[in-house]
Amino acid sequence: MTNYRCYDHRIKQMIADTGNPNLFPQLNIPPSTSREWIKKRTFDVVTLSELNYSNDELATQVSQLKGEIEKLKTM
C-alpha cells in the first residue's frame, strides 16, 4: 500500500505559479509531484461555505468582534 502525502493548495499553487519545483526544499516534495503541479497549473480547493467571506466582510466582522471584546473588558 502506498502512502500519499497531502499538501496545502497554496503550496501547490505557489510552485505552479513560479514554475520553481524547489520552492520549498524543507518539505521534501518529490520532483515528479512538483513537476505535475507546474504542468497542471490550477487546483480544485474544497472549503466550507463559512470560510467564503470577502475581505470587506472579514474586516466588518473583526471590527464588530473588537467592539464586543472592549465591552466585555469593561464589565
PDB file of N, CA, C and O in Angstrom:
ATOM      1  N   MET A   1       0.849  -1.182   0.000  1.00  0.00           N
ATOM      2  CA  MET A   1       0.000   0.000   0.000  1.00  0.00           C
ATOM      3  C   MET A   1       0.891   1.240   0.000  1.00  0.00           C
ATOM      4  O   MET A   1       1.843   1.329   0.775  1.00  0.00           O
ATOM      5  N   THR A   2       0.578   2.184  -0.864  1.00  0.00           N
ATOM      6  CA  THR A   2       1.356   3.409  -0.986  1.00  0.00           C
ATOM      7  C   THR A   2       0.767   4.488  -0.099  1.00  0.00           C
ATOM      8  O   THR A   2      -0.447   4.690  -0.064  1.00  0.00           O
ATOM      9  N   ASN A   3       1.642   5.178   0.619  1.00  0.00           N
ATOM     10  CA  ASN A   3       1.202   6.308   1.436  1.00  0.00           C
ATOM     11  C   ASN A   3       1.345   7.582   0.615  1.00  0.00           C
ATOM     12  O   ASN A   3       2.434   7.902   0.139  1.00  0.00           O
ATOM     13  N   TYR A   4       0.243   8.307   0.451  1.00  0.00           N
ATOM     14  CA  TYR A   4       0.268   9.550  -0.279  1.00  0.00           C
ATOM     15  C   TYR A   4       0.343  10.705   0.692  1.00  0.00           C
ATOM     16  O   TYR A   4      -0.351  10.719   1.709  1.00  0.00           O
ATOM     17  N   ARG A   5       1.192  11.680   0.379  1.00  0.00           N
ATOM     18  CA  ARG A   5       1.294  12.868   1.209  1.00  0.00           C
ATOM     19  C   ARG A   5       0.369  13.931   0.658  1.00  0.00           C
ATOM     20  O   ARG A   5       0.183  14.036  -0.555  1.00  0.00           O
ATOM     21  N   CYS A   6      -0.203  14.707   1.536  1.00  0.00           N
ATOM     22  CA  CYS A   6      -1.099  15.789   1.135  1.00  0.00           C
ATOM     23  C   CYS A   6      -0.382  17.117   1.353  1.00  0.00           C
ATOM     24  O   CYS A   6       0.364  17.291   2.317  1.00  0.00           O
ATOM     25  N   TYR A   7      -0.624  18.045   0.438  1.00  0.00           N
ATOM     26  CA  TYR A   7      -0.007  19.357   0.534  1.00  0.00           C
ATOM     27  C   TYR A   7      -1.095  20.423   0.457  1.00  0.00           C
ATOM     28  O   TYR A   7      -2.102  20.248  -0.229  1.00  0.00           O
ATOM     29  N   ASP A   8      -0.887  21.502   1.152  1.00  0.00           N
ATOM     30  CA  ASP A   8      -1.815  22.626   1.136  1.00  0.00           C
ATOM     31  C   ASP A   8      -1.923  23.167  -0.288  1.00  0.00           C
ATOM     32  O   ASP A   8      -0.930  23.243  -1.011  1.00  0.00           O
ATOM     33  N   HIS A   9      -3.139  23.541  -0.682  1.00  0.00           N
ATOM     34  CA  HIS A   9      -3.362  24.033  -2.042  1.00  0.00           C
ATOM     35  C   HIS A   9      -2.557  25.294  -2.343  1.00  0.00           C
ATOM     36  O   HIS A   9      -2.212  25.548  -3.497  1.00  0.00           O
ATOM     37  N   ARG A  10      -2.256  26.086  -1.313  1.00  0.00           N
ATOM     38  CA  ARG A  10      -1.484  27.307  -1.541  1.00  0.00           C
ATOM     39  C   ARG A  10      -0.043  26.995  -1.894  1.00  0.00           C
ATOM     40  O   ARG A  10       0.578  27.715  -2.675  1.00  0.00           O
ATOM     41  N   ILE A  11       0.495  25.921  -1.322  1.00  0.00           N
ATOM     42  CA  ILE A  11       1.855  25.492  -1.669  1.00  0.00           C
ATOM     43  C   ILE A  11       1.883  25.030  -3.116  1.00  0.00           C
ATOM     44  O   ILE A  11       2.775  25.399  -3.879  1.00  0.00           O
ATOM     45  N   LYS A  12       0.898  24.218  -3.489  1.00  0.00           N
ATOM     46  CA  LYS A  12       0.819  23.735  -4.871  1.00  0.00           C
ATOM     47  C   LYS A  12       0.734  24.904  -5.840  1.00  0.00           C
ATOM     48  O   LYS A  12       1.429  24.939  -6.856  1.00  0.00           O
ATOM     49  N   GLN A  13      -0.140  25.872  -5.508  1.00  0.00           N
ATOM     50  CA  GLN A  13      -0.353  26.999  -6.409  1.00  0.00           C
ATOM     51  C   GLN A  13       0.898  27.855  -6.529  1.00  0.00           C
ATOM     52  O   GLN A  13       1.218  28.321  -7.623  1.00  0.00           O
ATOM     53  N   MET A  14       1.621  28.076  -5.416  1.00  0.00           N
ATOM     54  CA  MET A  14       2.837  28.888  -5.468  1.00  0.00           C
ATOM     55  C   MET A  14       3.898  28.227  -6.344  1.00  0.00           C
ATOM     56  O   MET A  14       4.572  28.897  -7.126  1.00  0.00           O
ATOM     57  N   ILE A  15       4.042  26.914  -6.209  1.00  0.00           N
ATOM     58  CA  ILE A  15       5.015  26.198  -7.036  1.00  0.00           C
ATOM     59  C   ILE A  15       4.610  26.275  -8.502  1.00  0.00           C
ATOM     60  O   ILE A  15       5.452  26.498  -9.372  1.00  0.00           O
ATOM     61  N   ALA A  16       3.317  26.089  -8.778  1.00  0.00           N
ATOM     62  CA  ALA A  16       2.832  26.168 -10.161  1.00  0.00           C
ATOM     63  C   ALA A  16       3.022  27.573 -10.726  1.00  0.00           C
ATOM     64  O   ALA A  16       3.445  27.722 -11.873  1.00  0.00           O
ATOM     65  N   ASP A  17       2.718  28.600  -9.945  1.00  0.00           N
ATOM     66  CA  ASP A  17       2.819  29.986 -10.412  1.00  0.00           C
ATOM     67  C   ASP A  17       4.262  30.393 -10.697  1.00  0.00           C
ATOM     68  O   ASP A  17       4.534  31.088 -11.676  1.00  0.00           O
ATOM     69  N   THR A  18       5.185  29.956  -9.838  1.00  0.00           N
ATOM     70  CA  THR A  18       6.582  30.343 -10.013  1.00  0.00           C
ATOM     71  C   THR A  18       7.311  29.437 -10.994  1.00  0.00           C
ATOM     72  O   THR A  18       8.316  29.835 -11.583  1.00  0.00           O
ATOM     73  N   GLY A  19       6.809  28.222 -11.171  1.00  0.00           N
ATOM     74  CA  GLY A  19       7.496  27.263 -12.027  1.00  0.00           C
ATOM     75  C   GLY A  19       8.754  26.709 -11.382  1.00  0.00           C
ATOM     76  O   GLY A  19       9.572  26.075 -12.049  1.00  0.00           O
ATOM     77  N   ASN A  20       8.911  26.947 -10.085  1.00  0.00           N
ATOM     78  CA  ASN A  20      10.097  26.504  -9.358  1.00  0.00           C
ATOM     79  C   ASN A  20       9.758  25.263  -8.534  1.00  0.00           C
ATOM     80  O   ASN A  20       9.107  25.382  -7.496  1.00  0.00           O
ATOM     81  N   PRO A  21      10.186  24.069  -8.972  1.00  0.00           N
ATOM     82  CA  PRO A  21       9.859  22.851  -8.228  1.00  0.00           C
ATOM     83  C   PRO A  21      10.585  22.744  -6.885  1.00  0.00           C
ATOM     84  O   PRO A  21      10.238  21.901  -6.058  1.00  0.00           O
ATOM     85  N   ASN A  22      11.582  23.587  -6.668  1.00  0.00           N
ATOM     86  CA  ASN A  22      12.358  23.549  -5.414  1.00  0.00           C
ATOM     87  C   ASN A  22      12.050  24.739  -4.513  1.00  0.00           C
ATOM     88  O   ASN A  22      12.892  25.152  -3.715  1.00  0.00           O
ATOM     89  N   LEU A  23      10.849  25.289  -4.640  1.00  0.00           N
ATOM     90  CA  LEU A  23      10.488  26.482  -3.882  1.00  0.00           C
ATOM     91  C   LEU A  23      10.472  26.234  -2.372  1.00  0.00           C
ATOM     92  O   LEU A  23      10.813  27.127  -1.597  1.00  0.00           O
ATOM     93  N   PHE A  24      10.085  25.043  -1.953  1.00  0.00           N
ATOM     94  CA  PHE A  24      10.025  24.689  -0.532  1.00  0.00           C
ATOM     95  C   PHE A  24      10.866  23.440  -0.272  1.00  0.00           C
ATOM     96  O   PHE A  24      10.319  22.354  -0.083  1.00  0.00           O
ATOM     97  N   PRO A  25      12.196  23.589  -0.261  1.00  0.00           N
ATOM     98  CA  PRO A  25      13.050  22.400  -0.106  1.00  0.00           C
ATOM     99  C   PRO A  25      12.852  21.683   1.226  1.00  0.00           C
ATOM    100  O   PRO A  25      13.078  20.476   1.316  1.00  0.00           O
ATOM    101  N   GLN A  26      12.435  22.408   2.257  1.00  0.00           N
ATOM    102  CA  GLN A  26      12.251  21.813   3.571  1.00  0.00           C
ATOM    103  C   GLN A  26      11.105  20.805   3.608  1.00  0.00           C
ATOM    104  O   GLN A  26      11.029  19.989   4.526  1.00  0.00           O
ATOM    105  N   LEU A  27      10.206  20.856   2.612  1.00  0.00           N
ATOM    106  CA  LEU A  27       9.067  19.937   2.581  1.00  0.00           C
ATOM    107  C   LEU A  27       9.395  18.608   1.887  1.00  0.00           C
ATOM    108  O   LEU A  27       8.603  17.666   1.934  1.00  0.00           O
ATOM    109  N   ASN A  28      10.557  18.542   1.248  1.00  0.00           N
ATOM    110  CA  ASN A  28      10.984  17.313   0.555  1.00  0.00           C
ATOM    111  C   ASN A  28       9.909  16.801  -0.404  1.00  0.00           C
ATOM    112  O   ASN A  28       9.581  15.614  -0.399  1.00  0.00           O
ATOM    113  N   ILE A  29       9.372  17.686  -1.215  1.00  0.00           N
ATOM    114  CA  ILE A  29       8.354  17.322  -2.196  1.00  0.00           C
ATOM    115  C   ILE A  29       9.047  16.584  -3.328  1.00  0.00           C
ATOM    116  O   ILE A  29      10.016  17.096  -3.889  1.00  0.00           O
ATOM    117  N   PRO A  30       8.575  15.394  -3.680  1.00  0.00           N
ATOM    118  CA  PRO A  30       9.205  14.652  -4.779  1.00  0.00           C
ATOM    119  C   PRO A  30       9.178  15.470  -6.074  1.00  0.00           C
ATOM    120  O   PRO A  30       8.175  16.118  -6.375  1.00  0.00           O
ATOM    121  N   PRO A  31      10.266  15.444  -6.837  1.00  0.00           N
ATOM    122  CA  PRO A  31      10.332  16.225  -8.079  1.00  0.00           C
ATOM    123  C   PRO A  31       9.193  15.909  -9.047  1.00  0.00           C
ATOM    124  O   PRO A  31       8.686  16.803  -9.724  1.00  0.00           O
ATOM    125  N   SER A  32       8.795  14.657  -9.113  1.00  0.00           N
ATOM    126  CA  SER A  32       7.706  14.290 -10.023  1.00  0.00           C
ATOM    127  C   SER A  32       6.394  14.951  -9.610  1.00  0.00           C
ATOM    128  O   SER A  32       5.579  15.308 -10.461  1.00  0.00           O
ATOM    129  N   THR A  33       6.194  15.113  -8.311  1.00  0.00           N
ATOM    130  CA  THR A  33       4.978  15.744  -7.797  1.00  0.00           C
ATOM    131  C   THR A  33       4.959  17.227  -8.156  1.00  0.00           C
ATOM    132  O   THR A  33       3.965  17.728  -8.682  1.00  0.00           O
ATOM    133  N   SER A  34       6.063  17.933  -7.870  1.00  0.00           N
ATOM    134  CA  SER A  34       6.095  19.366  -8.165  1.00  0.00           C
ATOM    135  C   SER A  34       6.047  19.626  -9.673  1.00  0.00           C
ATOM    136  O   SER A  34       5.466  20.624 -10.100  1.00  0.00           O
ATOM    137  N   ARG A  35       6.642  18.757 -10.484  1.00  0.00           N
ATOM    138  CA  ARG A  35       6.548  18.916 -11.940  1.00  0.00           C
ATOM    139  C   ARG A  35       5.106  18.770 -12.408  1.00  0.00           C
ATOM    140  O   ARG A  35       4.669  19.491 -13.304  1.00  0.00           O
ATOM    141  N   GLU A  36       4.374  17.854 -11.816  1.00  0.00           N
ATOM    142  CA  GLU A  36       2.966  17.658 -12.163  1.00  0.00           C
ATOM    143  C   GLU A  36       2.146  18.902 -11.809  1.00  0.00           C
ATOM    144  O   GLU A  36       1.261  19.290 -12.572  1.00  0.00           O
ATOM    145  N   TRP A  37       2.429  19.529 -10.667  1.00  0.00           N
ATOM    146  CA  TRP A  37       1.727  20.749 -10.269  1.00  0.00           C
ATOM    147  C   TRP A  37       2.004  21.871 -11.262  1.00  0.00           C
ATOM    148  O   TRP A  37       1.102  22.619 -11.639  1.00  0.00           O
ATOM    149  N   ILE A  38       3.265  21.977 -11.681  1.00  0.00           N
ATOM    150  CA  ILE A  38       3.640  23.028 -12.635  1.00  0.00           C
ATOM    151  C   ILE A  38       2.919  22.795 -13.957  1.00  0.00           C
ATOM    152  O   ILE A  38       2.466  23.742 -14.599  1.00  0.00           O
ATOM    153  N   LYS A  39       2.816  21.551 -14.354  1.00  0.00           N
ATOM    154  CA  LYS A  39       2.136  21.217 -15.602  1.00  0.00           C
ATOM    155  C   LYS A  39       0.635  21.479 -15.512  1.00  0.00           C
ATOM    156  O   LYS A  39       0.028  21.959 -16.469  1.00  0.00           O
ATOM    157  N   LYS A  40       0.038  21.166 -14.366  1.00  0.00           N
ATOM    158  CA  LYS A  40      -1.409  21.284 -14.183  1.00  0.00           C
ATOM    159  C   LYS A  40      -1.848  22.746 -14.025  1.00  0.00           C
ATOM    160  O   LYS A  40      -2.856  23.150 -14.605  1.00  0.00           O
ATOM    161  N   ARG A  41      -1.105  23.541 -13.247  1.00  0.00           N
ATOM    162  CA  ARG A  41      -1.302  24.977 -13.046  1.00  0.00           C
ATOM    163  C   ARG A  41      -2.475  25.395 -12.163  1.00  0.00           C
ATOM    164  O   ARG A  41      -2.342  26.397 -11.461  1.00  0.00           O
ATOM    165  N   THR A  42      -3.605  24.704 -12.148  1.00  0.00           N
ATOM    166  CA  THR A  42      -4.718  25.089 -11.277  1.00  0.00           C
ATOM    167  C   THR A  42      -5.181  23.881 -10.475  1.00  0.00           C
ATOM    168  O   THR A  42      -4.997  22.735 -10.884  1.00  0.00           O
ATOM    169  N   PHE A  43      -5.785  24.161  -9.325  1.00  0.00           N
ATOM    170  CA  PHE A  43      -6.148  23.093  -8.402  1.00  0.00           C
ATOM    171  C   PHE A  43      -7.532  23.316  -7.842  1.00  0.00           C
ATOM    172  O   PHE A  43      -7.932  24.449  -7.573  1.00  0.00           O
ATOM    173  N   ASP A  44      -8.256  22.237  -7.669  1.00  0.00           N
ATOM    174  CA  ASP A  44      -9.555  22.303  -7.024  1.00  0.00           C
ATOM    175  C   ASP A  44      -9.331  22.443  -5.527  1.00  0.00           C
ATOM    176  O   ASP A  44      -8.481  21.764  -4.950  1.00  0.00           O
ATOM    177  N   VAL A  45     -10.096  23.325  -4.903  1.00  0.00           N
ATOM    178  CA  VAL A  45      -9.984  23.540  -3.470  1.00  0.00           C
ATOM    179  C   VAL A  45     -11.341  23.279  -2.845  1.00  0.00           C
ATOM    180  O   VAL A  45     -12.351  23.844  -3.264  1.00  0.00           O
ATOM    181  N   VAL A  46     -11.353  22.419  -1.841  1.00  0.00           N
ATOM    182  CA  VAL A  46     -12.578  22.129  -1.107  1.00  0.00           C
ATOM    183  C   VAL A  46     -12.546  22.953   0.163  1.00  0.00           C
ATOM    184  O   VAL A  46     -11.563  22.929   0.904  1.00  0.00           O
ATOM    185  N   THR A  47     -13.619  23.680   0.414  1.00  0.00           N
ATOM    186  CA  THR A  47     -13.666  24.541   1.585  1.00  0.00           C
ATOM    187  C   THR A  47     -15.077  24.538   2.160  1.00  0.00           C
ATOM    188  O   THR A  47     -15.997  23.986   1.556  1.00  0.00           O
ATOM    189  N   LEU A  48     -15.242  25.139   3.297  1.00  0.00           N
ATOM    190  CA  LEU A  48     -16.543  25.286   3.926  1.00  0.00           C
ATOM    191  C   LEU A  48     -17.157  26.605   3.506  1.00  0.00           C
ATOM    192  O   LEU A  48     -16.444  27.592   3.321  1.00  0.00           O
ATOM    193  N   SER A  49     -18.449  26.634   3.357  1.00  0.00           N
ATOM    194  CA  SER A  49     -19.110  27.876   2.967  1.00  0.00           C
ATOM    195  C   SER A  49     -18.881  28.980   3.993  1.00  0.00           C
ATOM    196  O   SER A  49     -18.895  30.160   3.645  1.00  0.00           O
ATOM    197  N   GLU A  50     -18.670  28.609   5.253  1.00  0.00           N
ATOM    198  CA  GLU A  50     -18.422  29.603   6.298  1.00  0.00           C
ATOM    199  C   GLU A  50     -17.112  30.346   6.074  1.00  0.00           C
ATOM    200  O   GLU A  50     -16.906  31.417   6.645  1.00  0.00           O
ATOM    201  N   LEU A  51     -16.235  29.801   5.263  1.00  0.00           N
ATOM    202  CA  LEU A  51     -14.932  30.423   5.039  1.00  0.00           C
ATOM    203  C   LEU A  51     -14.900  31.285   3.789  1.00  0.00           C
ATOM    204  O   LEU A  51     -13.858  31.855   3.466  1.00  0.00           O
ATOM    205  N   ASN A  52     -15.996  31.394   3.090  1.00  0.00           N
ATOM    206  CA  ASN A  52     -16.040  32.143   1.840  1.00  0.00           C
ATOM    207  C   ASN A  52     -16.480  33.586   2.052  1.00  0.00           C
ATOM    208  O   ASN A  52     -17.460  34.033   1.455  1.00  0.00           O
ATOM    209  N   TYR A  53     -15.769  34.305   2.890  1.00  0.00           N
ATOM    210  CA  TYR A  53     -16.074  35.706   3.152  1.00  0.00           C
ATOM    211  C   TYR A  53     -15.169  36.590   2.303  1.00  0.00           C
ATOM    212  O   TYR A  53     -14.022  36.237   2.029  1.00  0.00           O
ATOM    213  N   SER A  54     -15.690  37.737   1.893  1.00  0.00           N
ATOM    214  CA  SER A  54     -14.854  38.711   1.189  1.00  0.00           C
ATOM    215  C   SER A  54     -13.998  39.445   2.224  1.00  0.00           C
ATOM    216  O   SER A  54     -14.237  39.342   3.427  1.00  0.00           O
ATOM    217  N   ASN A  55     -13.009  40.178   1.742  1.00  0.00           N
ATOM    218  CA  ASN A  55     -12.160  40.949   2.661  1.00  0.00           C
ATOM    219  C   ASN A  55     -12.971  41.978   3.431  1.00  0.00           C
ATOM    220  O   ASN A  55     -12.726  42.204   4.616  1.00  0.00           O
ATOM    221  N   ASP A  56     -13.942  42.607   2.760  1.00  0.00           N
ATOM    222  CA  ASP A  56     -14.790  43.599   3.434  1.00  0.00           C
ATOM    223  C   ASP A  56     -15.619  42.952   4.541  1.00  0.00           C
ATOM    224  O   ASP A  56     -15.755  43.513   5.629  1.00  0.00           O
ATOM    225  N   GLU A  57     -16.169  41.778   4.264  1.00  0.00           N
ATOM    226  CA  GLU A  57     -16.965  41.074   5.275  1.00  0.00           C
ATOM    227  C   GLU A  57     -16.100  40.681   6.465  1.00  0.00           C
ATOM    228  O   GLU A  57     -16.530  40.781   7.614  1.00  0.00           O
ATOM    229  N   LEU A  58     -14.885  40.237   6.185  1.00  0.00           N
ATOM    230  CA  LEU A  58     -13.976  39.869   7.274  1.00  0.00           C
ATOM    231  C   LEU A  58     -13.593  41.089   8.107  1.00  0.00           C
ATOM    232  O   LEU A  58     -13.543  41.011   9.335  1.00  0.00           O
ATOM    233  N   ALA A  59     -13.324  42.208   7.449  1.00  0.00           N
ATOM    234  CA  ALA A  59     -12.963  43.430   8.171  1.00  0.00           C
ATOM    235  C   ALA A  59     -14.118  43.891   9.060  1.00  0.00           C
ATOM    236  O   ALA A  59     -13.899  44.317  10.194  1.00  0.00           O
ATOM    237  N   THR A  60     -15.333  43.807   8.553  1.00  0.00           N
ATOM    238  CA  THR A  60     -16.512  44.175   9.342  1.00  0.00           C
ATOM    239  C   THR A  60     -16.654  43.271  10.550  1.00  0.00           C
ATOM    240  O   THR A  60     -16.917  43.732  11.661  1.00  0.00           O
ATOM    241  N   GLN A  61     -16.478  41.988  10.325  1.00  0.00           N
ATOM    242  CA  GLN A  61     -16.602  41.014  11.416  1.00  0.00           C
ATOM    243  C   GLN A  61     -15.532  41.243  12.481  1.00  0.00           C
ATOM    244  O   GLN A  61     -15.819  41.165  13.676  1.00  0.00           O
ATOM    245  N   VAL A  62     -14.311  41.522  12.058  1.00  0.00           N
ATOM    246  CA  VAL A  62     -13.224  41.792  13.014  1.00  0.00           C
ATOM    247  C   VAL A  62     -13.546  43.038  13.829  1.00  0.00           C
ATOM    248  O   VAL A  62     -13.358  43.058  15.046  1.00  0.00           O
ATOM    249  N   SER A  63     -14.027  44.068  13.161  1.00  0.00           N
ATOM    250  CA  SER A  63     -14.379  45.308  13.851  1.00  0.00           C
ATOM    251  C   SER A  63     -15.466  45.068  14.900  1.00  0.00           C
ATOM    252  O   SER A  63     -15.365  45.560  16.023  1.00  0.00           O
ATOM    253  N   GLN A  64     -16.499  44.316  14.536  1.00  0.00           N
ATOM    254  CA  GLN A  64     -17.573  44.000  15.474  1.00  0.00           C
ATOM    255  C   GLN A  64     -17.052  43.198  16.657  1.00  0.00           C
ATOM    256  O   GLN A  64     -17.424  43.462  17.800  1.00  0.00           O
ATOM    257  N   LEU A  65     -16.204  42.234  16.392  1.00  0.00           N
ATOM    258  CA  LEU A  65     -15.665  41.413  17.475  1.00  0.00           C
ATOM    259  C   LEU A  65     -14.769  42.226  18.403  1.00  0.00           C
ATOM    260  O   LEU A  65     -14.771  42.004  19.614  1.00  0.00           O
ATOM    261  N   LYS A  66     -14.007  43.163  17.850  1.00  0.00           N
ATOM    262  CA  LYS A  66     -13.179  44.033  18.692  1.00  0.00           C
ATOM    263  C   LYS A  66     -14.066  44.871  19.615  1.00  0.00           C
ATOM    264  O   LYS A  66     -13.742  45.078  20.784  1.00  0.00           O
ATOM    265  N   GLY A  67     -15.190  45.350  19.073  1.00  0.00           N
ATOM    266  CA  GLY A  67     -16.132  46.114  19.888  1.00  0.00           C
ATOM    267  C   GLY A  67     -16.695  45.272  21.032  1.00  0.00           C
ATOM    268  O   GLY A  67     -16.800  45.739  22.166  1.00  0.00           O
ATOM    269  N   GLU A  68     -17.050  44.046  20.726  1.00  0.00           N
ATOM    270  CA  GLU A  68     -17.566  43.135  21.749  1.00  0.00           C
ATOM    271  C   GLU A  68     -16.520  42.848  22.822  1.00  0.00           C
ATOM    272  O   GLU A  68     -16.846  42.767  24.006  1.00  0.00           O
ATOM    273  N   ILE A  69     -15.267  42.696  22.409  1.00  0.00           N
ATOM    274  CA  ILE A  69     -14.178  42.446  23.362  1.00  0.00           C
ATOM    275  C   ILE A  69     -14.034  43.637  24.310  1.00  0.00           C
ATOM    276  O   ILE A  69     -13.879  43.459  25.518  1.00  0.00           O
ATOM    277  N   GLU A  70     -14.086  44.849  23.759  1.00  0.00           N
ATOM    278  CA  GLU A  70     -13.965  46.043  24.587  1.00  0.00           C
ATOM    279  C   GLU A  70     -15.116  46.132  25.599  1.00  0.00           C
ATOM    280  O   GLU A  70     -14.903  46.493  26.757  1.00  0.00           O
ATOM    281  N   LYS A  71     -16.328  45.804  25.157  1.00  0.00           N
ATOM    282  CA  LYS A  71     -17.484  45.799  26.079  1.00  0.00           C
ATOM    283  C   LYS A  71     -17.275  44.793  27.205  1.00  0.00           C
ATOM    284  O   LYS A  71     -17.560  45.080  28.367  1.00  0.00           O
ATOM    285  N   LEU A  72     -16.775  43.615  26.851  1.00  0.00           N
ATOM    286  CA  LEU A  72     -16.558  42.565  27.858  1.00  0.00           C
ATOM    287  C   LEU A  72     -15.437  42.950  28.830  1.00  0.00           C
ATOM    288  O   LEU A  72     -15.490  42.617  30.014  1.00  0.00           O
ATOM    289  N   LYS A  73     -14.442  43.643  28.325  1.00  0.00           N
ATOM    290  CA  LYS A  73     -13.338  44.089  29.199  1.00  0.00           C
ATOM    291  C   LYS A  73     -13.832  45.076  30.248  1.00  0.00           C
ATOM    292  O   LYS A  73     -13.374  45.053  31.390  1.00  0.00           O
ATOM    293  N   THR A  74     -14.764  45.941  29.864  1.00  0.00           N
ATOM    294  CA  THR A  74     -15.245  46.951  30.810  1.00  0.00           C
ATOM    295  C   THR A  74     -16.182  46.360  31.853  1.00  0.00           C
ATOM    296  O   THR A  74     -16.380  46.957  32.910  1.00  0.00           O
ATOM    297  N   MET A  75     -16.757  45.204  31.576  1.00  0.00           N
ATOM    298  CA  MET A  75     -17.664  44.557  32.534  1.00  0.00           C
ATOM    299  C   MET A  75     -16.831  44.018  33.644  1.00  0.00           C
ATOM    300  O   MET A  75     -17.362  43.424  34.582  1.00  0.00           O
TER     301      MET A  75
END
